[in-house]
Amino acid sequence: MKSRILSPLLILLFITACNGTIDVGIEHSSTGTATPNPTVIDTLSPANTVLPTVTQSASAATLSVPTATLVPGNTSIPAPTITALANPGLTNYIDDRSTPSQVIVSFYNAIDRKEYSRAYGYWADPATSLGSFNSWSNGYGDTASVALVFGQLTGDPGMSQVYYTVPVILKVTSKNNTQANYSACYVVHETTPDVFGAPPISPMSIAQGSAQPSDINASNASVLASACSGYPAGGNPPFSASSNGLNIDKSNFVDNRSGPVETVSSLLNAINLKQYVRAYSYFQVPATFPGSYDSYAAGYTDTQAITVTFGTPQSEGAAGSLYFKVPLALKVSTTTNTTQTFVGCYTLRLSQPANQTTPPFQPMGIVSGKFTQVANGTDVNPLLPTACN
């Protein structure tokens, strides 16, 4: 596995659940020792795309994203702040599987936004863990908000399989303003992307979870210390990770579809890691574009590394879908020590999540792209504003 930094996290989300309880799935018995008393660090949630609610055609809007070059290195590059057709009634859209904690955050973000098909899809086997989609989604209604406090994550790595044990406190406020705490534990599973030799790929997902009422006056540390009692417990995960960095270098891991820049960054990161099946998965209909997997992967045989400069994305909504155009310049280093420079544009599509009422959920994906090679050393910044024309 590649390097990532896991940070405990406090994030205020709004969810709905039946009778003030949290349905996190079926608890499975397991063996292991309790997670050691964790150090709790509370941080704010990341800024991500605020998606508009579009039921009919909407006028085009421009996303305000600073132009930034993502270059190899260990320096964390913050996610761009994206402004769209904001709906004050919705929280920011988070669809991030880069780390175990971000999978849990994304799950509750989907619940908050009433995007139940998306939430259901964060589970590896939701029919077993949650039951039927209709029964599960109909169970939400009385909870107004929940704050998540994460404890110390542990990992149990195998040759290509990693199971992360994630202790978390659910601090629930009901619509009648009563409050309750729940001691919860999730097991998040990841199959190392390197092992996939052909599509499809299975992203990081929730394998199991459970929640039990806890004393609202108890300290966070004491609740988290026993939250995962009875679940598998390993050592510290075998890597460090940034939950939100968009550094596309192979030292990082980015699997983030929260916005168009995040999605394209994930694609380029997968290419730099030579995880071509994962890269192929960011295309919405890959058989149509870019074509067959074998031809697509073979096209990167001589690619050593890619760096990128993003321009300013644009978005427009039409008939329940959002379309994004992302101008970018790519500097490609080859295995023969040559360099090539390309300027072009990716078009991405997201069917409005709230309109996707039946699983499986279709995340944001790339639908087309066009690139032109330019001379090395060209100042690409003046070319980006027209790259998507």
DOFI-971420 format. One record per residue (C-alpha): residue number from 1; residue in three letters; x, y, z. Coordinates in nm, 2 decimals, always signed. Example, Ala and Ser with C-alpha at 12.3 -4.5 7.8 and 13.67 -1.06 7.14 Angstrom:
BEGIN
<r 1, 'Ala', <+1.23, -0.45, +0.78>>
<r 2, 'Ser', <+1.37, -0.11, +0.71>>
END
This chain:
BEGIN
<r 1, 'Met', <+0.00, +0.00, +0.00>>
<r 2, 'Lys', <+0.10, +0.36, -0.06>>
<r 3, 'Ser', <+0.13, +0.63, +0.20>>
<r 4, 'Arg', <-0.17, +0.79, +0.36>>
<r 5, 'Ile', <-0.23, +0.99, +0.69>>
<r 6, 'Leu', <-0.52, +0.88, +0.90>>
<r 7, 'Ser', <-0.66, +1.16, +1.12>>
<r 8, 'Pro', <-0.94, +1.12, +1.38>>
<r 9, 'Leu', <-1.22, +1.36, +1.29>>
<r 10, 'Leu', <-1.52, +1.54, +1.43>>
<r 11, 'Ile', <-1.77, +1.64, +1.17>>
<r 12, 'Leu', <-2.12, +1.77, +1.21>>
<r 13, 'Leu', <-2.36, +1.60, +0.97>>
<r 14, 'Phe', <-2.74, +1.58, +0.94>>
<r 15, 'Ile', <-2.90, +1.24, +0.91>>
<r 16, 'Thr', <-3.24, +1.09, +0.95>>
<r 17, 'Ala', <-3.32, +0.77, +1.13>>
<r 18, 'Cys', <-3.62, +0.59, +1.27>>
<r 19, 'Asn', <-3.70, +0.67, +1.63>>
<r 20, 'Gly', <-3.37, +0.83, +1.70>>
<r 21, 'Thr', <-3.17, +0.51, +1.64>>
<r 22, 'Ile', <-2.89, +0.46, +1.40>>
<r 23, 'Asp', <-2.91, +0.17, +1.16>>
<r 24, 'Val', <-2.55, +0.08, +1.08>>
<r 25, 'Gly', <-2.60, -0.28, +0.98>>
<r 26, 'Ile', <-2.59, -0.62, +1.13>>
<r 27, 'Glu', <-2.34, -0.68, +1.41>>
<r 28, 'His', <-2.13, -1.00, +1.34>>
<r 29, 'Ser', <-1.96, -1.18, +1.62>>
<r 30, 'Ser', <-1.58, -1.18, +1.60>>
<r 31, 'Thr', <-1.28, -1.23, +1.81>>
<r 32, 'Gly', <-1.00, -0.99, +1.91>>
<r 33, 'Thr', <-0.90, -0.76, +2.18>>
<r 34, 'Ala', <-1.04, -0.41, +2.25>>
<r 35, 'Thr', <-0.89, -0.12, +2.08>>
<r 36, 'Pro', <-0.65, +0.07, +2.31>>
<r 37, 'Asn', <-0.76, +0.39, +2.47>>
<r 38, 'Pro', <-0.74, +0.64, +2.17>>
<r 39, 'Thr', <-0.63, +1.00, +2.15>>
<r 40, 'Val', <-0.93, +1.19, +2.02>>
<r 41, 'Ile', <-0.86, +1.48, +1.79>>
<r 42, 'Asp', <-1.15, +1.68, +1.66>>
<r 43, 'Thr', <-1.13, +1.86, +1.33>>
<r 44, 'Leu', <-1.37, +2.02, +1.10>>
<r 45, 'Ser', <-1.51, +1.86, +0.79>>
<r 46, 'Pro', <-1.34, +1.93, +0.45>>
<r 47, 'Ala', <-1.49, +2.17, +0.20>>
<r 48, 'Asn', <-1.63, +1.99, -0.10>>
<r 49, 'Thr', <-1.87, +2.05, -0.39>>
<r 50, 'Val', <-2.21, +2.19, -0.31>>
<r 51, 'Leu', <-2.42, +2.03, -0.57>>
<r 52, 'Pro', <-2.73, +2.21, -0.70>>
<r 53, 'Thr', <-3.07, +2.04, -0.70>>
<r 54, 'Val', <-3.17, +2.03, -1.07>>
<r 55, 'Thr', <-3.50, +1.89, -1.19>>
<r 56, 'Gln', <-3.51, +2.07, -1.52>>
<r 57, 'Ser', <-3.26, +2.25, -1.74>>
<r 58, 'Ala', <-3.06, +2.51, -1.56>>
<r 59, 'Ser', <-2.84, +2.79, -1.68>>
<r 60, 'Ala', <-2.47, +2.73, -1.69>>
<r 61, 'Ala', <-2.27, +2.82, -1.39>>
<r 62, 'Thr', <-1.89, +2.87, -1.34>>
<r 63, 'Leu', <-1.72, +2.70, -1.05>>
<r 64, 'Ser', <-1.46, +2.92, -0.88>>
<r 65, 'Val', <-1.15, +2.70, -0.85>>
<r 66, 'Pro', <-0.80, +2.85, -0.82>>
<r 67, 'Thr', <-0.56, +2.73, -1.09>>
<r 68, 'Ala', <-0.30, +2.50, -0.92>>
<r 69, 'Thr', <-0.03, +2.27, -1.03>>
<r 70, 'Leu', <-0.02, +1.93, -0.86>>
<r 71, 'Val', <+0.34, +1.81, -0.86>>
<r 72, 'Pro', <+0.51, +1.51, -0.72>>
<r 73, 'Gly', <+0.62, +1.54, -0.36>>
<r 74, 'Asn', <+0.51, +1.49, -0.01>>
<r 75, 'Thr', <+0.37, +1.84, +0.04>>
<r 76, 'Ser', <-0.01, +1.82, +0.10>>
<r 77, 'Ile', <-0.20, +2.02, -0.15>>
<r 78, 'Pro', <-0.54, +2.14, -0.02>>
<r 79, 'Ala', <-0.86, +2.06, -0.21>>
<r 80, 'Pro', <-0.99, +2.35, -0.41>>
<r 81, 'Thr', <-1.28, +2.54, -0.28>>
<r 82, 'Ile', <-1.56, +2.49, -0.52>>
<r 83, 'Thr', <-1.86, +2.72, -0.55>>
<r 84, 'Ala', <-2.16, +2.59, -0.74>>
<r 85, 'Leu', <-2.54, +2.66, -0.76>>
<r 86, 'Ala', <-2.56, +2.63, -0.38>>
<r 87, 'Asn', <-2.87, +2.51, -0.20>>
<r 88, 'Pro', <-2.85, +2.63, +0.16>>
<r 89, 'Gly', <-3.06, +2.34, +0.27>>
<r 90, 'Leu', <-2.80, +2.08, +0.17>>
<r 91, 'Thr', <-2.46, +2.01, +0.32>>
<r 92, 'Asn', <-2.15, +1.99, +0.10>>
<r 93, 'Tyr', <-2.14, +1.68, -0.12>>
<r 94, 'Ile', <-1.87, +1.43, +0.00>>
<r 95, 'Asp', <-1.81, +1.11, -0.20>>
<r 96, 'Asp', <-1.46, +1.01, -0.08>>
<r 97, 'Arg', <-1.32, +0.65, -0.04>>
<r 98, 'Ser', <-0.95, +0.76, +0.00>>
<r 99, 'Thr', <-0.94, +0.65, +0.37>>
<r 100, 'Pro', <-1.16, +0.44, +0.60>>
<r 101, 'Ser', <-1.28, +0.74, +0.80>>
<r 102, 'Gln', <-1.38, +0.93, +0.48>>
<r 103, 'Val', <-1.59, +0.63, +0.38>>
<r 104, 'Ile', <-1.78, +0.66, +0.70>>
<r 105, 'Val', <-1.80, +1.04, +0.66>>
<r 106, 'Ser', <-1.93, +1.00, +0.30>>
<r 107, 'Phe', <-2.19, +0.74, +0.42>>
<r 108, 'Tyr', <-2.34, +0.99, +0.67>>
<r 109, 'Asn', <-2.31, +1.27, +0.43>>
<r 110, 'Ala', <-2.53, +1.08, +0.19>>
<r 111, 'Ile', <-2.78, +1.01, +0.47>>
<r 112, 'Asp', <-2.78, +1.38, +0.56>>
<r 113, 'Arg', <-2.86, +1.47, +0.20>>
<r 114, 'Lys', <-3.13, +1.20, +0.18>>
<r 115, 'Glu', <-2.93, +1.03, -0.10>>
<r 116, 'Tyr', <-3.01, +0.68, +0.03>>
<r 117, 'Ser', <-2.91, +0.49, -0.28>>
<r 118, 'Arg', <-2.56, +0.65, -0.25>>
<r 119, 'Ala', <-2.54, +0.57, +0.13>>
<r 120, 'Tyr', <-2.65, +0.21, +0.06>>
<r 121, 'Gly', <-2.36, +0.18, -0.19>>
<r 122, 'Tyr', <-2.09, +0.24, +0.07>>
<r 123, 'Trp', <-2.15, -0.11, +0.21>>
<r 124, 'Ala', <-1.98, -0.40, +0.05>>
<r 125, 'Asp', <-2.28, -0.63, +0.08>>
<r 126, 'Pro', <-2.57, -0.40, +0.18>>
<r 127, 'Ala', <-2.85, -0.65, +0.13>>
<r 128, 'Thr', <-2.69, -0.87, +0.40>>
<r 129, 'Ser', <-2.57, -0.59, +0.63>>
<r 130, 'Leu', <-2.87, -0.36, +0.60>>
<r 131, 'Gly', <-3.15, -0.57, +0.46>>
<r 132, 'Ser', <-3.36, -0.46, +0.16>>
<r 133, 'Phe', <-3.30, -0.11, +0.03>>
<r 134, 'Asn', <-3.66, +0.00, +0.06>>
<r 135, 'Ser', <-3.70, -0.12, +0.42>>
<r 136, 'Trp', <-3.37, +0.03, +0.52>>
<r 137, 'Ser', <-3.42, +0.37, +0.35>>
<r 138, 'Asn', <-3.78, +0.40, +0.49>>
<r 139, 'Gly', <-3.63, +0.37, +0.84>>
<r 140, 'Tyr', <-3.50, +0.73, +0.85>>
<r 141, 'Gly', <-3.72, +1.01, +0.98>>
<r 142, 'Asp', <-3.68, +1.14, +1.34>>
<r 143, 'Thr', <-3.31, +1.23, +1.37>>
<r 144, 'Ala', <-3.21, +1.59, +1.30>>
<r 145, 'Ser', <-2.83, +1.57, +1.33>>
<r 146, 'Val', <-2.54, +1.37, +1.43>>
<r 147, 'Ala', <-2.18, +1.45, +1.51>>
<r 148, 'Leu', <-1.91, +1.19, +1.44>>
<r 149, 'Val', <-1.61, +1.16, +1.67>>
<r 150, 'Phe', <-1.35, +0.91, +1.55>>
<r 151, 'Gly', <-1.11, +0.72, +1.77>>
<r 152, 'Gln', <-0.79, +0.54, +1.68>>
<r 153, 'Leu', <-0.82, +0.33, +1.36>>
<r 154, 'Thr', <-0.64, +0.00, +1.35>>
<r 155, 'Gly', <-0.56, -0.22, +1.05>>
<r 156, 'Asp', <-0.53, -0.59, +0.99>>
<r 157, 'Pro', <-0.33, -0.62, +0.66>>
<r 158, 'Gly', <-0.30, -0.93, +0.46>>
<r 159, 'Met', <-0.13, -0.99, +0.12>>
<r 160, 'Ser', <-0.39, -0.79, -0.07>>
<r 161, 'Gln', <-0.68, -0.75, +0.18>>
<r 162, 'Val', <-0.69, -0.49, +0.46>>
<r 163, 'Tyr', <-0.96, -0.47, +0.72>>
<r 164, 'Tyr', <-0.98, -0.14, +0.92>>
<r 165, 'Thr', <-1.15, -0.12, +1.25>>
<r 166, 'Val', <-1.31, +0.22, +1.30>>
<r 167, 'Pro', <-1.44, +0.33, +1.64>>
<r 168, 'Val', <-1.68, +0.62, +1.63>>
<r 169, 'Ile', <-1.92, +0.80, +1.86>>
<r 170, 'Leu', <-2.25, +0.91, +1.70>>
<r 171, 'Lys', <-2.38, +1.21, +1.89>>
<r 172, 'Val', <-2.74, +1.23, +1.78>>
<r 173, 'Thr', <-2.99, +1.51, +1.81>>
<r 174, 'Ser', <-3.35, +1.42, +1.74>>
<r 175, 'Lys', <-3.61, +1.65, +1.58>>
<r 176, 'Asn', <-3.77, +1.70, +1.92>>
<r 177, 'Asn', <-3.43, +1.83, +2.03>>
<r 178, 'Thr', <-3.35, +1.54, +2.26>>
<r 179, 'Gln', <-2.99, +1.41, +2.25>>
<r 180, 'Ala', <-2.84, +1.06, +2.26>>
<r 181, 'Asn', <-2.50, +0.91, +2.21>>
<r 182, 'Tyr', <-2.42, +0.58, +2.04>>
<r 183, 'Ser', <-2.09, +0.38, +2.06>>
<r 184, 'Ala', <-2.04, +0.25, +1.71>>
<r 185, 'Cys', <-1.78, +0.04, +1.53>>
<r 186, 'Tyr', <-1.73, -0.02, +1.17>>
<r 187, 'Val', <-1.51, -0.26, +0.98>>
<r 188, 'Val', <-1.40, -0.11, +0.64>>
<r 189, 'His', <-1.25, -0.34, +0.39>>
<r 190, 'Glu', <-1.01, -0.27, +0.11>>
<r 191, 'Thr', <-0.87, -0.49, -0.16>>
<r 192, 'Thr', <-0.54, -0.34, -0.27>>
<r 193, 'Pro', <-0.61, -0.19, -0.61>>
<r 194, 'Asp', <-0.28, -0.32, -0.75>>
<r 195, 'Val', <-0.41, -0.68, -0.76>>
<r 196, 'Phe', <-0.70, -0.61, -1.00>>
<r 197, 'Gly', <-0.60, -0.73, -1.35>>
<r 198, 'Ala', <-0.92, -0.65, -1.52>>
<r 199, 'Pro', <-1.25, -0.46, -1.45>>
<r 200, 'Pro', <-1.45, -0.43, -1.24>>
<r 201, 'Ile', <-1.28, -0.30, -0.93>>
<r 202, 'Ser', <-1.42, -0.31, -0.58>>
<r 203, 'Pro', <-1.35, +0.02, -0.39>>
<r 204, 'Met', <-1.30, +0.06, -0.02>>
<r 205, 'Ser', <-1.63, -0.02, +0.15>>
<r 206, 'Ile', <-1.80, -0.09, +0.48>>
<r 207, 'Ala', <-1.80, -0.46, +0.56>>
<r 208, 'Gln', <-1.99, -0.45, +0.89>>
<r 209, 'Gly', <-2.09, -0.22, +1.17>>
<r 210, 'Ser', <-2.30, -0.18, +1.48>>
<r 211, 'Ala', <-2.41, +0.09, +1.73>>
<r 212, 'Gln', <-2.51, +0.07, +2.09>>
<r 213, 'Pro', <-2.65, +0.34, +2.32>>
<r 214, 'Ser', <-2.38, +0.50, +2.54>>
<r 215, 'Asp', <-2.38, +0.73, +2.84>>
<r 216, 'Ile', <-2.42, +1.09, +2.71>>
<r 217, 'Asn', <-2.20, +1.21, +3.00>>
<r 218, 'Ala', <-1.92, +0.97, +2.95>>
<r 219, 'Ser', <-1.59, +1.11, +2.80>>
<r 220, 'Asn', <-1.53, +1.05, +2.44>>
<r 221, 'Ala', <-1.21, +0.87, +2.52>>
<r 222, 'Ser', <-1.38, +0.62, +2.75>>
<r 223, 'Val', <-1.65, +0.54, +2.50>>
<r 224, 'Leu', <-1.41, +0.50, +2.21>>
<r 225, 'Ala', <-1.19, +0.27, +2.41>>
<r 226, 'Ser', <-1.45, +0.00, +2.41>>
<r 227, 'Ala', <-1.65, +0.09, +2.10>>
<r 228, 'Cys', <-1.49, -0.19, +1.90>>
<r 229, 'Ser', <-1.47, -0.45, +2.18>>
<r 230, 'Gly', <-1.53, -0.79, +2.02>>
<r 231, 'Tyr', <-1.42, -0.67, +1.67>>
<r 232, 'Pro', <-1.09, -0.76, +1.51>>
<r 233, 'Ala', <-0.81, -0.54, +1.63>>
<r 234, 'Gly', <-0.47, -0.50, +1.46>>
<r 235, 'Gly', <-0.18, -0.26, +1.49>>
<r 236, 'Asn', <-0.17, +0.08, +1.34>>
<r 237, 'Pro', <-0.26, +0.08, +0.97>>
<r 238, 'Pro', <+0.05, +0.02, +0.76>>
<r 239, 'Phe', <+0.05, +0.36, +0.60>>
<r 240, 'Ser', <-0.03, +0.73, +0.67>>
<r 241, 'Ala', <-0.28, +0.92, +0.47>>
<r 242, 'Ser', <-0.43, +1.26, +0.40>>
<r 243, 'Ser', <-0.81, +1.25, +0.41>>
<r 244, 'Asn', <-0.85, +1.52, +0.16>>
<r 245, 'Gly', <-0.52, +1.59, -0.02>>
<r 246, 'Leu', <-0.53, +1.59, -0.40>>
<r 247, 'Asn', <-0.16, +1.53, -0.46>>
<r 248, 'Ile', <-0.16, +1.29, -0.75>>
<r 249, 'Asp', <+0.19, +1.16, -0.70>>
<r 250, 'Lys', <+0.23, +0.79, -0.63>>
<r 251, 'Ser', <+0.32, +0.87, -0.27>>
<r 252, 'Asn', <-0.05, +0.95, -0.21>>
<r 253, 'Phe', <-0.38, +0.76, -0.27>>
<r 254, 'Val', <-0.68, +0.96, -0.40>>
<r 255, 'Asp', <-1.02, +0.79, -0.46>>
<r 256, 'Asn', <-1.25, +1.09, -0.44>>
<r 257, 'Arg', <-1.55, +1.18, -0.65>>
<r 258, 'Ser', <-1.67, +1.47, -0.45>>
<r 259, 'Gly', <-1.62, +1.71, -0.74>>
<r 260, 'Pro', <-1.48, +1.72, -1.09>>
<r 261, 'Val', <-1.13, +1.82, -0.99>>
<r 262, 'Glu', <-1.13, +1.55, -0.73>>
<r 263, 'Thr', <-1.25, +1.29, -0.98>>
<r 264, 'Val', <-0.98, +1.38, -1.24>>
<r 265, 'Ser', <-0.72, +1.39, -0.97>>
<r 266, 'Ser', <-0.82, +1.04, -0.87>>
<r 267, 'Leu', <-0.78, +0.92, -1.23>>
<r 268, 'Leu', <-0.43, +1.07, -1.26>>
<r 269, 'Asn', <-0.33, +0.94, -0.92>>
<r 270, 'Ala', <-0.44, +0.59, -1.03>>
<r 271, 'Ile', <-0.23, +0.62, -1.35>>
<r 272, 'Asn', <+0.08, +0.73, -1.15>>
<r 273, 'Leu', <+0.03, +0.43, -0.92>>
<r 274, 'Lys', <-0.01, +0.21, -1.23>>
<r 275, 'Gln', <-0.35, +0.10, -1.10>>
<r 276, 'Tyr', <-0.51, +0.10, -1.44>>
<r 277, 'Val', <-0.82, -0.09, -1.35>>
<r 278, 'Arg', <-0.90, +0.18, -1.09>>
<r 279, 'Ala', <-0.82, +0.45, -1.35>>
<r 280, 'Tyr', <-1.06, +0.29, -1.59>>
<r 281, 'Ser', <-1.33, +0.29, -1.33>>
<r 282, 'Tyr', <-1.35, +0.68, -1.33>>
<r 283, 'Phe', <-1.50, +0.67, -1.68>>
<r 284, 'Gln', <-1.88, +0.65, -1.66>>
<r 285, 'Val', <-1.93, +0.43, -1.96>>
<r 286, 'Pro', <-1.57, +0.31, -2.03>>
<r 287, 'Ala', <-1.66, +0.07, -2.31>>
<r 288, 'Thr', <-1.78, +0.38, -2.50>>
<r 289, 'Phe', <-1.50, +0.61, -2.38>>
<r 290, 'Pro', <-1.21, +0.55, -2.37>>
<r 291, 'Gly', <-1.28, +0.20, -2.52>>
<r 292, 'Ser', <-1.16, -0.15, -2.43>>
<r 293, 'Tyr', <-0.97, -0.19, -2.11>>
<r 294, 'Asp', <-0.68, -0.37, -2.27>>
<r 295, 'Ser', <-0.62, -0.09, -2.52>>
<r 296, 'Tyr', <-0.66, +0.17, -2.25>>
<r 297, 'Ala', <-0.40, +0.01, -2.02>>
<r 298, 'Ala', <-0.16, -0.06, -2.30>>
<r 299, 'Gly', <-0.15, +0.31, -2.38>>
<r 300, 'Tyr', <+0.03, +0.38, -2.06>>
<r 301, 'Thr', <+0.30, +0.12, -2.10>>
<r 302, 'Asp', <+0.57, +0.39, -2.15>>
<r 303, 'Thr', <+0.43, +0.64, -1.89>>
<r 304, 'Gln', <+0.65, +0.70, -1.59>>
<r 305, 'Ala', <+0.47, +0.99, -1.42>>
<r 306, 'Ile', <+0.21, +1.27, -1.48>>
<r 307, 'Thr', <+0.18, +1.61, -1.33>>
<r 308, 'Val', <-0.12, +1.84, -1.40>>
<r 309, 'Thr', <-0.22, +2.20, -1.40>>
<r 310, 'Phe', <-0.59, +2.26, -1.37>>
<r 311, 'Gly', <-0.78, +2.55, -1.52>>
<r 312, 'Thr', <-1.12, +2.67, -1.40>>
<r 313, 'Pro', <-1.40, +2.41, -1.43>>
<r 314, 'Gln', <-1.74, +2.50, -1.56>>
<r 315, 'Ser', <-2.07, +2.33, -1.48>>
<r 316, 'Glu', <-2.42, +2.32, -1.61>>
<r 317, 'Gly', <-2.73, +2.12, -1.52>>
<r 318, 'Ala', <-2.98, +1.96, -1.76>>
<r 319, 'Ala', <-3.27, +1.73, -1.71>>
<r 320, 'Gly', <-3.16, +1.59, -1.38>>
<r 321, 'Ser', <-2.79, +1.57, -1.46>>
<r 322, 'Leu', <-2.49, +1.78, -1.39>>
<r 323, 'Tyr', <-2.21, +1.82, -1.64>>
<r 324, 'Phe', <-1.87, +1.95, -1.57>>
<r 325, 'Lys', <-1.59, +2.06, -1.80>>
<r 326, 'Val', <-1.24, +2.05, -1.66>>
<r 327, 'Pro', <-0.96, +2.22, -1.85>>
<r 328, 'Leu', <-0.61, +2.09, -1.77>>
<r 329, 'Ala', <-0.25, +2.06, -1.89>>
<r 330, 'Leu', <-0.06, +1.73, -1.85>>
<r 331, 'Lys', <+0.32, +1.70, -1.84>>
<r 332, 'Val', <+0.40, +1.33, -1.90>>
<r 333, 'Ser', <+0.74, +1.17, -1.82>>
<r 334, 'Thr', <+0.81, +0.85, -2.01>>
<r 335, 'Thr', <+1.02, +0.55, -1.93>>
<r 336, 'Thr', <+1.26, +0.65, -2.20>>
<r 337, 'Asn', <+1.34, +0.98, -2.01>>
<r 338, 'Thr', <+1.14, +1.20, -2.26>>
<r 339, 'Thr', <+0.87, +1.45, -2.17>>
<r 340, 'Gln', <+0.55, +1.53, -2.35>>
<r 341, 'Thr', <+0.30, +1.82, -2.28>>
<r 342, 'Phe', <-0.07, +1.80, -2.35>>
<r 343, 'Val', <-0.35, +2.06, -2.31>>
<r 344, 'Gly', <-0.71, +1.94, -2.31>>
<r 345, 'Cys', <-1.04, +1.90, -2.14>>
<r 346, 'Tyr', <-1.24, +1.63, -1.96>>
<r 347, 'Thr', <-1.62, +1.63, -1.95>>
<r 348, 'Leu', <-1.78, +1.47, -1.65>>
<r 349, 'Arg', <-2.14, +1.38, -1.56>>
<r 350, 'Leu', <-2.33, +1.32, -1.24>>
<r 351, 'Ser', <-2.69, +1.22, -1.24>>
<r 352, 'Gln', <-2.85, +1.41, -0.96>>
<r 353, 'Pro', <-2.79, +1.19, -0.65>>
<r 354, 'Ala', <-3.14, +1.27, -0.50>>
<r 355, 'Asn', <-3.29, +1.14, -0.83>>
<r 356, 'Gln', <-3.11, +0.81, -0.80>>
<r 357, 'Thr', <-3.37, +0.64, -0.59>>
<r 358, 'Thr', <-3.29, +0.28, -0.67>>
<r 359, 'Pro', <-2.95, +0.11, -0.63>>
<r 360, 'Pro', <-2.69, +0.08, -0.77>>
<r 361, 'Phe', <-2.58, +0.44, -0.74>>
<r 362, 'Gln', <-2.39, +0.59, -1.04>>
<r 363, 'Pro', <-2.12, +0.82, -0.91>>
<r 364, 'Met', <-1.96, +1.11, -1.09>>
<r 365, 'Gly', <-1.76, +0.99, -1.39>>
<r 366, 'Ile', <-1.58, +1.11, -1.70>>
<r 367, 'Val', <-1.78, +1.08, -2.03>>
<r 368, 'Ser', <-1.53, +1.23, -2.28>>
<r 369, 'Gly', <-1.19, +1.39, -2.32>>
<r 370, 'Lys', <-0.99, +1.57, -2.59>>
<r 371, 'Phe', <-0.62, +1.66, -2.58>>
<r 372, 'Thr', <-0.37, +1.83, -2.81>>
<r 373, 'Gln', <+0.01, +1.80, -2.77>>
<r 374, 'Val', <+0.20, +2.12, -2.74>>
<r 375, 'Ala', <+0.57, +2.20, -2.74>>
<r 376, 'Asn', <+0.75, +2.13, -2.41>>
<r 377, 'Gly', <+0.82, +2.46, -2.23>>
<r 378, 'Thr', <+0.49, +2.62, -2.35>>
<r 379, 'Asp', <+0.32, +2.84, -2.10>>
<r 380, 'Val', <+0.00, +2.64, -2.07>>
<r 381, 'Asn', <-0.19, +2.89, -1.85>>
<r 382, 'Pro', <-0.31, +3.11, -2.14>>
<r 383, 'Leu', <-0.43, +2.80, -2.32>>
<r 384, 'Leu', <-0.65, +2.67, -2.04>>
<r 385, 'Pro', <-0.94, +2.91, -2.06>>
<r 386, 'Thr', <-1.02, +2.79, -2.42>>
<r 387, 'Ala', <-0.92, +2.42, -2.37>>
<r 388, 'Cys', <-1.28, +2.31, -2.34>>
<r 389, 'Asn', <-1.42, +2.51, -2.63>>
END
